[in-house]
């Protein structure tokens, strides 16, 4: 099952909950997709 959560605050991609797992992160009150969250961790 795939449920839409919202848009990534960085790149605008759709973020989903897939089979009960949140496919992204929430940092400082902002929703981030997996790619943007990983990019921020690298910096």
C-alpha distance matrix in Angstrom:
0.0 3.8 6.7 10.2 12.7 15.8 18.2 19.9 23.4 25.0 23.8 21.8 18.6 15.3 13.6 9.9 8.1 5.8 5.0 7.8 10.0 11.7 12.4 15.8 18.7 20.7 24.4 27.3 25.2 23.7 20.1 20.1 17.9 18.2 21.1 23.1 22.7 24.0 26.8 27.9 28.1 30.3 32.7
3.8 0.0 3.8 6.7 9.5 12.3 14.5 16.3 19.8 21.4 20.2 18.0 14.9 11.5 10.0 6.4 5.7 4.5 6.3 8.3 9.4 9.8 9.9 13.1 16.1 18.0 21.7 24.5 22.3 20.5 16.9 16.9 14.6 15.4 18.2 19.9 19.9 21.4 23.9 25.0 25.6 27.8 30.0
6.7 3.8 0.0 3.8 6.3 9.4 12.3 14.6 17.7 19.9 19.1 16.6 14.0 10.3 8.7 5.4 5.1 6.5 8.5 8.9 10.0 9.4 10.2 12.5 14.9 16.1 19.9 22.3 19.7 18.2 14.7 15.5 14.0 15.5 18.4 19.5 19.3 21.5 23.8 24.4 25.3 27.8 29.6
10.2 6.7 3.8 0.0 3.8 5.9 8.7 11.4 14.4 16.7 15.9 13.1 10.9 7.1 6.2 4.4 6.4 8.7 11.6 11.7 11.7 9.9 10.0 11.4 13.6 14.5 18.0 20.2 17.5 15.5 12.1 13.0 11.9 14.2 16.7 17.3 17.6 20.1 21.9 22.4 23.8 26.3 27.7
12.7 9.5 6.3 3.8 0.0 3.8 7.3 9.5 12.0 14.8 14.8 12.3 10.8 7.6 5.5 5.1 6.5 10.0 12.8 11.8 11.3 8.6 9.3 9.5 10.9 11.1 14.6 16.6 13.8 12.1 8.9 10.6 10.4 13.1 15.8 15.7 15.5 18.5 20.3 20.2 21.6 24.4 25.5
15.8 12.3 9.4 5.9 3.8 0.0 3.8 6.8 9.0 11.9 11.9 9.0 8.4 5.8 5.4 7.2 9.7 12.9 16.2 15.3 14.3 11.2 10.9 10.2 11.3 11.0 14.0 15.6 12.7 10.4 7.5 9.2 9.5 12.9 14.9 14.2 14.7 17.9 19.1 18.9 20.9 23.5 24.1
18.2 14.5 12.3 8.7 7.3 3.8 0.0 3.8 6.1 8.6 8.2 5.2 5.4 4.5 5.6 8.9 12.1 14.9 18.4 17.9 16.3 12.9 11.7 10.2 11.4 11.3 13.6 15.2 12.9 9.7 7.0 7.7 8.0 11.7 12.8 11.7 13.1 16.2 16.7 16.7 19.2 21.4 21.8
19.9 16.3 14.6 11.4 9.5 6.8 3.8 0.0 3.8 5.4 5.7 4.6 5.2 6.2 6.3 10.1 13.0 15.6 19.2 18.6 16.3 12.7 10.9 8.5 9.2 9.5 11.1 13.0 11.5 7.9 5.3 4.5 5.4 9.2 9.8 8.1 9.6 12.8 13.0 13.0 15.6 17.7 18.0
23.4 19.8 17.7 14.4 12.0 9.0 6.1 3.8 0.0 3.8 6.1 5.8 8.3 9.7 10.0 13.6 16.2 19.1 22.6 21.6 19.2 15.5 14.1 11.2 10.7 9.8 10.3 11.2 9.9 6.2 5.7 6.0 8.4 11.8 12.0 9.2 10.6 14.0 13.4 12.6 15.7 17.8 17.3
25.0 21.4 19.9 16.7 14.8 11.9 8.6 5.4 3.8 0.0 3.8 6.0 8.3 10.9 11.5 15.2 18.0 20.4 24.0 23.3 20.5 17.0 14.9 11.9 11.6 11.5 11.3 12.6 12.4 8.7 8.2 6.6 8.2 11.0 10.0 6.8 9.2 12.0 10.6 10.3 13.7 15.2 14.6
23.8 20.2 19.1 15.9 14.8 11.9 8.2 5.7 6.1 3.8 0.0 3.8 5.7 9.2 10.7 14.4 17.7 19.6 23.4 23.3 20.7 17.3 14.7 12.4 13.3 14.0 14.5 16.1 15.6 11.8 10.3 8.2 8.2 10.9 9.3 7.4 10.7 12.8 11.5 12.3 15.6 16.6 16.5
21.8 18.0 16.6 13.1 12.3 9.0 5.2 4.6 5.8 6.0 3.8 0.0 3.8 6.6 8.9 12.6 16.0 18.2 22.0 21.9 19.8 16.5 14.3 12.5 13.7 14.1 15.3 16.8 15.4 11.7 9.8 8.8 8.6 12.1 11.5 10.1 12.8 15.4 14.7 15.3 18.4 19.8 19.9
18.6 14.9 14.0 10.9 10.8 8.4 5.4 5.2 8.3 8.3 5.7 3.8 0.0 3.8 6.4 9.8 13.4 15.0 18.8 19.2 17.1 14.2 11.5 10.6 12.8 14.0 15.9 18.1 16.7 13.1 10.2 8.7 6.9 10.0 9.8 9.7 12.3 14.4 14.5 15.7 18.3 19.6 20.4
15.3 11.5 10.3 7.1 7.6 5.8 4.5 6.2 9.7 10.9 9.2 6.6 3.8 0.0 3.8 6.6 10.3 12.2 15.9 16.3 14.7 12.0 9.9 9.8 12.3 13.5 16.1 18.5 16.5 13.3 9.9 9.3 7.5 10.6 11.7 11.9 13.6 16.0 16.8 17.8 19.9 21.8 22.8
13.6 10.0 8.7 6.2 5.5 5.4 5.6 6.3 10.0 11.5 10.7 8.9 6.4 3.8 0.0 3.8 7.2 9.5 13.2 13.0 11.2 8.2 6.4 6.4 9.1 10.7 13.8 16.4 14.6 11.8 8.0 7.5 5.8 8.5 10.7 11.1 11.7 14.2 15.8 16.5 18.0 20.3 21.6
9.9 6.4 5.4 4.4 5.1 7.2 8.9 10.1 13.6 15.2 14.4 12.6 9.8 6.6 3.8 0.0 3.8 6.0 9.6 9.7 8.6 6.5 5.7 7.6 10.5 12.3 15.8 18.6 16.6 14.4 10.7 10.6 8.6 10.2 13.1 14.1 14.1 16.3 18.5 19.2 20.2 22.6 24.3
8.1 5.7 5.1 6.4 6.5 9.7 12.1 13.0 16.2 18.0 17.7 16.0 13.4 10.3 7.2 3.8 0.0 3.8 6.6 6.0 5.4 4.3 5.6 8.3 10.7 12.6 16.3 19.2 17.3 15.8 12.3 12.5 10.9 11.6 15.0 16.2 15.4 17.4 20.1 20.6 20.9 23.6 25.6
5.8 4.5 6.5 8.7 10.0 12.9 14.9 15.6 19.1 20.4 19.6 18.2 15.0 12.2 9.5 6.0 3.8 0.0 3.8 5.4 5.2 6.4 6.6 10.2 13.2 15.6 19.2 22.4 20.7 19.1 15.5 15.0 12.7 12.6 15.8 17.8 17.0 18.3 21.2 22.2 22.3 24.6 27.0
5.0 6.3 8.5 11.6 12.8 16.2 18.4 19.2 22.6 24.0 23.4 22.0 18.8 15.9 13.2 9.6 6.6 3.8 0.0 3.8 5.6 8.5 9.7 13.3 15.8 18.1 21.7 24.8 23.2 22.0 18.6 18.4 16.3 15.8 19.1 21.1 20.0 21.0 24.2 25.2 24.8 27.2 29.8
7.8 8.3 8.9 11.7 11.8 15.3 17.9 18.6 21.6 23.3 23.3 21.9 19.2 16.3 13.0 9.7 6.0 5.4 3.8 0.0 3.8 6.7 9.3 12.2 13.9 15.8 19.4 22.3 20.7 20.0 16.9 17.2 15.8 15.5 19.1 20.6 19.0 20.4 23.7 24.1 23.6 26.4 28.7
10.0 9.4 10.0 11.7 11.3 14.3 16.3 16.3 19.2 20.5 20.7 19.8 17.1 14.7 11.2 8.6 5.4 5.2 5.6 3.8 0.0 3.8 6.1 9.0 10.8 13.2 16.6 19.8 18.6 17.7 14.6 14.3 12.8 12.0 15.7 17.3 15.5 16.7 20.1 20.5 19.8 22.6 25.0
11.7 9.8 9.4 9.9 8.6 11.2 12.9 12.7 15.5 17.0 17.3 16.5 14.2 12.0 8.2 6.5 4.3 6.4 8.5 6.7 3.8 0.0 3.8 5.7 7.4 9.7 13.2 16.4 15.1 14.0 10.8 10.7 9.6 9.5 13.3 14.2 12.5 14.4 17.5 17.6 17.5 20.4 22.5
12.4 9.9 10.2 10.0 9.3 10.9 11.7 10.9 14.1 14.9 14.7 14.3 11.5 9.9 6.4 5.7 5.6 6.6 9.7 9.3 6.1 3.8 0.0 3.8 7.2 10.3 13.4 16.9 16.0 13.9 10.4 9.1 6.8 6.3 9.9 11.5 10.4 11.9 14.8 15.6 15.8 18.2 20.4
15.8 13.1 12.5 11.4 9.5 10.2 10.2 8.5 11.2 11.9 12.4 12.5 10.6 9.8 6.4 7.6 8.3 10.2 13.3 12.2 9.0 5.7 3.8 0.0 3.8 7.1 9.9 13.4 12.8 10.6 7.4 5.6 4.4 4.5 8.1 8.6 7.1 9.4 12.1 12.3 12.8 15.5 17.4
18.7 16.1 14.9 13.6 10.9 11.3 11.4 9.2 10.7 11.6 13.3 13.7 12.8 12.3 9.1 10.5 10.7 13.2 15.8 13.9 10.8 7.4 7.2 3.8 0.0 3.7 6.3 9.9 9.8 8.2 6.0 5.2 6.4 6.8 9.8 9.0 6.5 9.5 11.9 11.0 11.3 14.6 15.9
20.7 18.0 16.1 14.5 11.1 11.0 11.3 9.5 9.8 11.5 14.0 14.1 14.0 13.5 10.7 12.3 12.6 15.6 18.1 15.8 13.2 9.7 10.3 7.1 3.7 0.0 3.8 6.8 6.1 5.4 4.6 6.0 8.8 10.1 12.7 10.9 8.6 12.0 13.8 12.0 12.8 16.3 16.8
24.4 21.7 19.9 18.0 14.6 14.0 13.6 11.1 10.3 11.3 14.5 15.3 15.9 16.1 13.8 15.8 16.3 19.2 21.7 19.4 16.6 13.2 13.4 9.9 6.3 3.8 0.0 3.8 5.4 5.3 6.7 7.4 10.7 11.7 13.5 10.9 8.4 11.8 12.8 10.1 11.0 14.6 14.4
27.3 24.5 22.3 20.2 16.6 15.6 15.2 13.0 11.2 12.6 16.1 16.8 18.1 18.5 16.4 18.6 19.2 22.4 24.8 22.3 19.8 16.4 16.9 13.4 9.9 6.8 3.8 0.0 3.8 5.5 8.6 10.2 13.8 15.3 16.7 13.7 11.7 15.0 15.4 12.3 13.5 16.9 16.0
25.2 22.3 19.7 17.5 13.8 12.7 12.9 11.5 9.9 12.4 15.6 15.4 16.7 16.5 14.6 16.6 17.3 20.7 23.2 20.7 18.6 15.1 16.0 12.8 9.8 6.1 5.4 3.8 0.0 3.8 6.8 9.7 13.3 15.4 17.2 14.5 12.9 16.6 17.3 14.6 16.1 19.5 18.9
23.7 20.5 18.2 15.5 12.1 10.4 9.7 7.9 6.2 8.7 11.8 11.7 13.1 13.3 11.8 14.4 15.8 19.1 22.0 20.0 17.7 14.0 13.9 10.6 8.2 5.4 5.3 5.5 3.8 0.0 3.8 6.4 10.1 12.7 14.1 11.3 10.4 14.2 14.6 12.5 14.6 17.7 17.2
20.1 16.9 14.7 12.1 8.9 7.5 7.0 5.3 5.7 8.2 10.3 9.8 10.2 9.9 8.0 10.7 12.3 15.5 18.6 16.9 14.6 10.8 10.4 7.4 6.0 4.6 6.7 8.6 6.8 3.8 0.0 3.8 7.0 9.8 11.8 9.7 9.1 12.8 13.8 12.5 14.5 17.5 17.7
20.1 16.9 15.5 13.0 10.6 9.2 7.7 4.5 6.0 6.6 8.2 8.8 8.7 9.3 7.5 10.6 12.5 15.0 18.4 17.2 14.3 10.7 9.1 5.6 5.2 6.0 7.4 10.2 9.7 6.4 3.8 0.0 3.8 6.5 8.0 6.0 5.8 9.4 10.3 9.7 11.7 14.4 15.0
17.9 14.6 14.0 11.9 10.4 9.5 8.0 5.4 8.4 8.2 8.2 8.6 6.9 7.5 5.8 8.6 10.9 12.7 16.3 15.8 12.8 9.6 6.8 4.4 6.4 8.8 10.7 13.8 13.3 10.1 7.0 3.8 0.0 3.8 5.5 5.5 6.2 8.6 10.1 10.8 12.5 14.6 16.0
18.2 15.4 15.5 14.2 13.1 12.9 11.7 9.2 11.8 11.0 10.9 12.1 10.0 10.6 8.5 10.2 11.6 12.6 15.8 15.5 12.0 9.5 6.3 4.5 6.8 10.1 11.7 15.3 15.4 12.7 9.8 6.5 3.8 0.0 3.8 5.6 5.1 6.1 8.6 10.0 10.6 12.5 14.7
21.1 18.2 18.4 16.7 15.8 14.9 12.8 9.8 12.0 10.0 9.3 11.5 9.8 11.7 10.7 13.1 15.0 15.8 19.1 19.1 15.7 13.3 9.9 8.1 9.8 12.7 13.5 16.7 17.2 14.1 11.8 8.0 5.5 3.8 0.0 3.8 5.5 5.2 6.2 8.8 10.0 10.9 12.9
23.1 19.9 19.5 17.3 15.7 14.2 11.7 8.1 9.2 6.8 7.4 10.1 9.7 11.9 11.1 14.1 16.2 17.8 21.1 20.6 17.3 14.2 11.5 8.6 9.0 10.9 10.9 13.7 14.5 11.3 9.7 6.0 5.5 5.6 3.8 0.0 3.8 5.4 5.0 6.2 8.7 10.0 10.9
22.7 19.9 19.3 17.6 15.5 14.7 13.1 9.6 10.6 9.2 10.7 12.8 12.3 13.6 11.7 14.1 15.4 17.0 20.0 19.0 15.5 12.5 10.4 7.1 6.5 8.6 8.4 11.7 12.9 10.4 9.1 5.8 6.2 5.1 5.5 3.8 0.0 3.8 5.4 5.2 6.4 8.9 10.3
24.0 21.4 21.5 20.1 18.5 17.9 16.2 12.8 14.0 12.0 12.8 15.4 14.4 16.0 14.2 16.3 17.4 18.3 21.0 20.4 16.7 14.4 11.9 9.4 9.5 12.0 11.8 15.0 16.6 14.2 12.8 9.4 8.6 6.1 5.2 5.4 3.8 0.0 3.8 5.5 5.1 6.4 9.0
26.8 23.9 23.8 21.9 20.3 19.1 16.7 13.0 13.4 10.6 11.5 14.7 14.5 16.8 15.8 18.5 20.1 21.2 24.2 23.7 20.1 17.5 14.8 12.1 11.9 13.8 12.8 15.4 17.3 14.6 13.8 10.3 10.1 8.6 6.2 5.0 5.4 3.8 0.0 3.8 5.4 5.3 6.7
27.9 25.0 24.4 22.4 20.2 18.9 16.7 13.0 12.6 10.3 12.3 15.3 15.7 17.8 16.5 19.2 20.6 22.2 25.2 24.1 20.5 17.6 15.6 12.3 11.0 12.0 10.1 12.3 14.6 12.5 12.5 9.7 10.8 10.0 8.8 6.2 5.2 5.5 3.8 0.0 3.8 5.4 5.3
28.1 25.6 25.3 23.8 21.6 20.9 19.2 15.6 15.7 13.7 15.6 18.4 18.3 19.9 18.0 20.2 20.9 22.3 24.8 23.6 19.8 17.5 15.8 12.8 11.3 12.8 11.0 13.5 16.1 14.6 14.5 11.7 12.5 10.6 10.0 8.7 6.4 5.1 5.4 3.8 0.0 3.8 5.5
30.3 27.8 27.8 26.3 24.4 23.5 21.4 17.7 17.8 15.2 16.6 19.8 19.6 21.8 20.3 22.6 23.6 24.6 27.2 26.4 22.6 20.4 18.2 15.5 14.6 16.3 14.6 16.9 19.5 17.7 17.5 14.4 14.6 12.5 10.9 10.0 8.9 6.4 5.3 5.4 3.8 0.0 3.8
32.7 30.0 29.6 27.7 25.5 24.1 21.8 18.0 17.3 14.6 16.5 19.9 20.4 22.8 21.6 24.3 25.6 27.0 29.8 28.7 25.0 22.5 20.4 17.4 15.9 16.8 14.4 16.0 18.9 17.2 17.7 15.0 16.0 14.7 12.9 10.9 10.3 9.0 6.7 5.3 5.5 3.8 0.0
